[in-house]
Amino acid sequence: MNFHQKQTWANYDPAGFIDQKLSAVRALIPPEVKTILDAGCGNGAITNALQDDYDIVGLDFSEAALQHVTAPKIRGSITQLPFEDAQFQLCMCHEVLEHLKPAEQDQAIGELKRCSSKYIMISVPYKENLRQHFAKCANCGCEFHVYGHLQSYDQHKLNALLGPEYRPLKTQIMGPPQKRNPDWIIAFKQTHLGQWFHPDFYLTCPCCKAGSFIHKSNLLTKLTNALSRIISSSKPYWLLVLYQKR
């Protein structure tokens, strides 16, 4: 998924899942909070909805995404926030950390801590099996996560990232249920059946920029998919946590 392309943001959330998260985000914002930074705001689905009630600023590295943001906004990186220390009462980031490499992730957390005077709110996919969303380019054979995710999180890992100076104040595990296939099922389908995640949205290979991907369908793949649906566990999609500085 290329976040710099206009096509990515043209129909970013057709199922309206972000509306579900928005109500939870509103409920978690402490009543005394007036100033908010939404770091990695994307197309502003949350930032825009909060702008009438809070002094909020949206930040994103994608100019294509920022074109949809109607609230105050600035282009920049979450790993080097262009703000003063403790400038915001609440710094939030939603579906950002999973796109970062470990070193970038640590930088981002450090910057959120620096710019927040009291609260940090983070949401990430909950216990995602990354390989489940891997596609394979039909042109060059590149294997990659279709949403660009590099990290998987649970509550323990997220708490460890924030460190002892922040305590989890409120936690929600929420959102549309997602099937989590066992690792052996995913490996069998990809290695032996040639069945990979097949995107139904605009996507280009990050290696060669081609737009065609391997996805085989036959009786064996259908039987394997049926078995996978039976034995796979289902989990809510998001982990949403409000942290407070100790």
C-alpha positions as CSV (number, residue, x, y, z in Angstrom):
1,M,0.0,0.0,0.0
2,N,1.6,3.3,-1.1
3,F,0.5,6.1,1.2
4,H,1.8,8.7,-1.2
5,Q,-0.6,7.8,-4.0
6,K,-4.0,9.5,-4.3
7,Q,-5.6,6.2,-5.2
8,T,-4.8,4.9,-1.7
9,W,-7.0,7.5,0.0
10,A,-9.8,7.7,-2.6
11,N,-11.8,5.0,-0.8
12,Y,-9.7,4.2,2.2
13,D,-12.4,2.8,4.6
14,P,-15.3,1.6,2.5
15,A,-16.7,-0.6,5.3
16,G,-16.8,2.3,7.8
17,F,-14.6,0.6,10.4
18,I,-13.0,3.9,11.5
19,D,-16.4,5.2,12.6
20,Q,-16.4,2.3,15.2
21,K,-13.0,3.4,16.4
22,L,-14.0,7.0,16.6
23,S,-16.6,6.5,19.2
24,A,-14.2,4.6,21.3
25,V,-11.5,7.3,20.9
26,R,-14.0,9.9,22.0
27,A,-14.9,7.9,25.1
28,L,-11.3,7.5,26.1
29,I,-10.3,11.2,25.9
30,P,-10.1,12.5,29.5
31,P,-12.5,15.4,30.2
32,E,-9.7,17.9,31.0
33,V,-8.0,17.5,27.6
34,K,-8.2,20.5,25.3
35,T,-5.1,20.1,23.1
36,I,-4.4,17.0,20.9
37,L,-1.8,15.9,18.4
38,D,-3.0,13.2,16.0
39,A,0.4,11.9,14.7
40,G,0.0,9.9,11.5
41,C,-3.5,11.2,11.0
42,G,-3.8,9.8,7.4
43,N,-6.8,11.3,5.7
44,G,-8.1,12.9,8.9
45,A,-11.0,10.6,9.6
46,I,-10.4,11.0,13.3
47,T,-8.8,14.5,13.3
48,N,-11.6,16.1,11.3
49,A,-14.3,14.6,13.5
50,L,-12.6,16.0,16.7
51,Q,-11.8,19.5,15.4
52,D,-15.0,21.1,16.7
53,D,-14.4,19.9,20.3
54,Y,-10.7,20.1,20.7
55,D,-7.7,22.2,19.7
56,I,-6.3,19.4,17.5
57,V,-3.5,19.3,14.9
58,G,-3.0,16.5,12.4
59,L,0.4,15.4,11.2
60,D,1.2,13.0,8.4
61,F,4.1,12.4,6.0
62,S,1.8,11.9,3.0
63,E,0.7,15.0,1.1
64,A,-1.9,12.9,-0.7
65,A,-3.5,12.0,2.7
66,L,-3.3,15.6,4.1
67,Q,-5.4,16.8,1.2
68,H,-8.4,15.2,2.9
69,V,-7.7,16.8,6.3
70,T,-9.8,19.9,7.1
71,A,-8.4,20.5,10.6
72,P,-5.1,22.3,11.2
73,K,-2.4,20.1,9.8
74,I,1.3,19.8,9.1
75,R,3.4,17.5,7.0
76,G,6.0,15.7,9.0
77,S,7.3,12.5,10.5
78,I,6.3,10.9,13.7
79,T,9.9,10.0,14.3
80,Q,10.8,13.7,14.4
81,L,7.8,15.8,15.5
82,P,8.1,19.5,14.7
83,F,6.6,20.6,18.1
84,E,7.8,21.9,21.4
85,D,8.2,19.7,24.5
86,A,4.9,19.0,26.3
87,Q,3.0,21.1,23.7
88,F,-0.1,18.8,23.8
89,Q,-2.1,17.4,26.7
90,L,-2.7,14.3,24.6
91,C,-0.7,12.8,21.8
92,M,-2.4,10.0,19.8
93,C,-1.4,7.8,17.0
94,H,-3.7,5.3,15.3
95,E,-2.5,2.5,13.0
96,V,1.0,4.0,12.7
97,L,3.5,2.0,14.8
98,E,2.9,-1.3,12.9
99,H,4.3,0.4,9.8
100,L,7.6,1.2,11.4
101,K,10.9,-0.6,11.8
102,P,12.1,-1.3,15.4
103,A,14.4,1.7,15.5
104,E,11.8,4.0,14.0
105,Q,9.2,2.7,16.4
106,D,11.4,3.6,19.4
107,Q,12.0,7.1,17.9
108,A,8.2,7.6,17.5
109,I,7.4,6.6,21.0
110,G,10.1,8.9,22.3
111,E,8.7,11.8,20.3
112,L,5.1,11.1,21.5
113,K,6.4,11.2,25.1
114,R,8.4,14.4,24.5
115,C,5.4,16.3,23.0
116,S,2.8,15.1,25.5
117,S,2.3,16.8,28.8
118,K,0.2,14.0,30.3
119,Y,-1.5,11.4,28.0
120,I,-0.7,9.2,25.0
121,M,-3.3,7.2,23.1
122,I,-2.3,4.4,20.7
123,S,-4.2,1.9,18.6
124,V,-2.7,-0.9,16.7
125,P,-3.9,-4.2,15.1
126,Y,-4.3,-6.7,17.9
127,K,-2.2,-9.9,17.7
128,E,-2.0,-9.8,13.9
129,N,-0.5,-12.7,12.1
130,L,1.6,-10.8,9.6
131,R,2.1,-13.6,7.1
132,Q,-1.7,-13.9,6.7
133,H,-1.7,-10.6,4.8
134,F,1.3,-11.3,2.6
135,A,0.9,-11.0,-1.2
136,K,3.4,-12.3,-3.8
137,C,4.1,-10.3,-6.9
138,A,3.4,-12.2,-10.1
139,N,6.1,-10.2,-11.9
140,C,9.2,-10.3,-9.6
141,G,8.1,-12.7,-6.8
142,C,8.5,-10.2,-4.0
143,E,6.6,-11.2,-0.9
144,F,5.2,-8.3,1.2
145,H,2.5,-7.3,3.6
146,V,-0.3,-5.7,1.6
147,Y,-0.9,-3.0,4.3
148,G,2.8,-2.4,4.9
149,H,2.8,-3.8,8.5
150,L,6.1,-4.8,10.0
151,Q,5.1,-5.3,13.6
152,S,2.5,-7.3,15.6
153,Y,1.3,-6.2,19.0
154,D,-0.4,-7.3,22.2
155,Q,-1.0,-5.4,25.4
156,H,2.3,-6.6,27.0
157,K,4.4,-5.4,24.0
158,L,2.7,-2.0,23.8
159,N,3.1,-1.5,27.6
160,A,6.8,-2.3,27.3
161,L,7.3,0.2,24.5
162,L,5.8,3.0,26.7
163,G,8.0,2.0,29.6
164,P,7.5,2.4,33.4
165,E,7.0,6.1,33.2
166,Y,3.5,5.6,31.6
167,R,0.7,3.5,33.0
168,P,-2.2,2.1,30.9
169,L,-5.2,4.0,32.1
170,K,-7.9,2.5,29.9
171,T,-7.7,-0.3,27.4
172,Q,-10.2,-1.5,24.8
173,I,-9.8,-4.5,22.5
174,M,-12.4,-3.8,19.9
175,G,-13.4,-3.6,16.2
176,P,-14.6,-6.0,13.6
177,P,-13.7,-9.7,14.3
178,Q,-10.8,-11.0,12.3
179,K,-9.9,-14.6,11.6
180,R,-6.4,-15.5,12.7
181,N,-5.2,-18.5,10.8
182,P,-2.6,-20.9,12.4
183,D,0.9,-20.5,11.2
184,W,1.0,-24.0,9.6
185,I,-2.1,-23.3,7.6
186,I,-0.7,-20.1,6.2
187,A,2.7,-21.7,5.4
188,F,1.0,-24.6,3.7
189,K,-1.2,-22.4,1.5
190,Q,1.6,-20.1,0.5
191,T,4.4,-22.7,0.1
192,H,2.5,-25.7,-1.3
193,L,-0.7,-24.3,-2.9
194,G,0.5,-21.0,-4.2
195,Q,-2.3,-19.2,-2.5
196,W,-1.5,-15.7,-1.2
197,F,-3.5,-12.8,0.1
198,H,-5.2,-11.3,-3.0
199,P,-5.9,-7.5,-2.5
200,D,-9.3,-6.2,-3.7
201,F,-8.0,-2.6,-3.6
202,Y,-5.4,-0.6,-5.5
203,L,-2.0,-1.9,-4.8
204,T,1.4,-2.1,-6.5
205,C,4.4,-4.2,-5.7
206,P,6.9,-2.3,-3.5
207,C,9.8,-3.9,-5.4
208,C,8.9,-3.6,-9.1
209,K,5.7,-1.5,-9.0
210,A,3.7,-4.2,-10.9
211,G,0.0,-4.6,-10.1
212,S,-0.6,-8.3,-10.6
213,F,-0.3,-10.9,-7.7
214,I,-0.3,-14.6,-7.4
215,H,-3.5,-16.2,-6.2
216,K,-4.4,-19.7,-7.1
217,S,-7.9,-21.2,-6.7
218,N,-8.8,-24.8,-7.1
219,L,-10.5,-27.6,-5.2
220,L,-7.6,-28.2,-2.9
221,T,-7.3,-24.5,-2.0
222,K,-11.0,-24.3,-1.4
223,L,-10.9,-27.3,0.9
224,T,-7.9,-25.8,2.8
225,N,-9.7,-22.5,3.2
226,A,-12.8,-24.3,4.6
227,L,-10.6,-26.1,7.1
228,S,-8.9,-22.8,8.0
229,R,-12.3,-21.2,8.7
230,I,-13.3,-24.0,11.1
231,I,-10.1,-24.1,13.1
232,S,-9.0,-20.5,13.1
233,S,-9.6,-18.3,16.1
234,S,-11.4,-14.9,15.8
235,K,-10.2,-11.8,17.5
236,P,-11.3,-8.1,17.5
237,Y,-9.1,-6.1,15.1
238,W,-7.8,-3.3,17.3
239,L,-6.0,-2.8,20.6
240,L,-6.7,0.8,21.8
241,V,-4.9,2.0,24.9
242,L,-4.9,5.4,26.8
243,Y,-1.7,5.9,28.8
244,Q,-1.1,8.4,31.5
245,K,2.3,9.8,32.7
246,R,3.0,8.6,36.2
